[in-house]
Amino acid sequence: MAAALLAYDATITTDRRSGLTIAGLLGDGSVAHADHTLAAGEMIKSIALPAPIEGERASYKRAISRTYAEWPLVELCARVVIADGKFQLVRLAAGGVAPVPLRLTAVEVQLSGKIANAASIAEAAKAASSGAKPLPMTAYKLDLLQGLVRDVLERLSD
């Protein structure tokens, strides 16, 4: 659920803070021992999502290792608005590739204003793993991530 909340720019209210973004709650994954930035004893009271944008399409897909798997190897939540054949809005959040879900801002920026076709999507999917520093045993997840980005965005642009 955290990847979806990240793609939708959710805001969090706790018993101590309000207006906390989901990105602020999760952090950027640079602190390996921390799953979130909640203080000891701090409790989430509510989560708010903005209203959908007119013309918005969304999708979720996960790569799993067997038919019934509780945890995905990689997951992707995507939101797009396409107008006049071009990406007007792209929001992508991936899970399973870092200690916390991450926004794929490089892909979002690369597709902004671009024609929504297979060529632009394939090129942008390569950016999904730019700057990644996987552990040797998890490097395969970058290929899965690029494939999910391509599959989901192609489906949403049809």
Residue pairs with C-beta under 8 A, 6 or more apart in sequence:
2 22
2 26
2 95
2 100
2 101
3 60
3 75
3 76
3 77
3 93
3 94
3 95
3 101
4 60
4 77
4 93
5 22
5 47
5 49
6 22
6 23
6 26
6 77
6 93
6 101
6 102
6 103
7 58
7 77
7 78
7 79
7 91
7 92
7 93
7 103
8 49
8 50
8 77
8 79
8 91
9 21
9 22
9 49
9 50
9 91
10 21
10 22
10 47
10 48
10 49
11 19
11 20
11 21
11 22
11 47
11 48
12 20
12 21
12 22
12 24
12 25
12 44
12 46
12 47
12 48
13 19
13 20
13 44
13 45
13 46
13 47
13 48
14 20
14 38
14 42
14 43
14 44
14 45
15 42
15 43
15 45
16 39
16 42
17 42
22 47
23 103
24 37
25 36
25 37
25 38
26 35
26 36
26 37
26 100
26 101
27 34
27 36
27 37
27 100
28 100
28 102
29 98
29 99
29 100
29 102
32 99
34 99
35 99
35 100
36 100
38 44
53 79
53 81
53 89
54 81
55 81
55 82
55 83
55 88
56 79
56 80
56 81
56 89
57 79
57 80
57 81
57 82
57 156
58 77
58 78
58 79
58 80
58 156
59 77
59 78
59 152
59 155
59 156
60 75
60 76
60 77
60 78
60 152
61 75
61 76
61 148
61 151
61 152
62 72
62 73
62 74
62 75
62 76
62 96
62 148
63 72
63 73
63 74
63 75
63 144
63 147
63 148
64 72
64 73
65 73
71 96
72 95
72 96
73 96
73 141
73 144
74 94
74 95
74 96
74 97
74 141
74 144
74 145
74 148
75 94
75 95
75 96
75 148
76 92
76 93
76 94
76 95
76 145
76 148
76 149
76 152
77 92
77 93
77 94
77 95
78 90
78 91
78 92
78 149
78 152
78 153
78 156
79 89
79 90
79 91
79 92
80 87
80 89
80 90
80 91
80 116
80 153
80 156
80 157
81 87
81 88
81 89
82 88
82 116
82 156
82 157
85 115
85 116
86 113
86 114
86 115
86 116
87 111
87 112
87 113
87 114
87 116
87 120
87 157
88 112
88 113
89 112
90 107
90 108
90 111
90 112
90 153
91 103
91 108
92 103
92 104
92 107
92 108
92 128
92 149
93 101
93 102
93 103
93 104
94 101
94 102
94 104
94 128
94 145
94 148
95 101
96 141
97 132
97 134
97 138
97 141
97 142
97 145
104 127
104 128
104 149
106 127
106 128
106 130
106 131
107 124
107 125
107 127
107 128
107 149
110 123
110 124
110 127
111 120
111 121
111 124
111 153
114 120
114 124
116 153
116 157
117 157
118 154
121 149
121 150
121 153
121 154
121 157
122 150
124 149
124 153
125 146
125 147
125 149
125 150
125 153
126 146
128 142
128 145
128 146
128 149
129 142
129 145
129 146
132 142
134 141
134 142
